[in-house]
Amino acid sequence: MTGHTPTRRRVLRSGVALGVGGLTLAGPVAANPGKGDERGNGRAFGRVYANDVLWRTHAVKTLDERPDPEDRIYFLHDGEGAIVDNDDASDDQQSPFVSESAPGDRDWNGGKWTHFAAEVTDIDAFNADAPLTNADAVLDKPYIEVTLGRPGFGPPNYFICPLNGRA
């Protein structure tokens, strides 16, 4: 989205999907794995912000096509990796993932995700606002360019990953 500021309307009208890459679930979906095997069951847990709350999650499976209905998840990155891995980014951002909904919301669909890449183009502006903990915060920032699909190193385009408790 070069040359103009991304808006929520542009993101919602976006209909172009990027190809699904061959990724395994263990690493990319749990890009910020937190404590890893938290319950001794071998699952790698990740973290997702939704409605200003940090949730635990784990990948269940990838999907071949866009789910309908869907939950939208935004992956904050700097063009090279997850924003939380950038040494210059604020430590207040505990997860690169931000969801538009969570359990208990009317529009929650159980974690059937459509992935949107949210590239942070100005780390200093990001740091002034961090942490970004809800979808409106991600969509309203002029220094974040949002596009449908993963950036090449993020989670798959479509996947199931339930939110299963507050982190």
Secondary structure, DSSP 8 states (H G I E B T S, - for coil): -TTS---HHHHHH-----------STTTTTSS-TTSSSSSSS---EEEEETTEEEEE---EE-SS--SS-EEEEEEE-SSSBGGG-TTS-TT---SEEES--TTSTT--SSEEEEEEEEES-HHHHHHH----SHHHHHT-TTEEEEEB--SSSS-SEEE--EEEE-
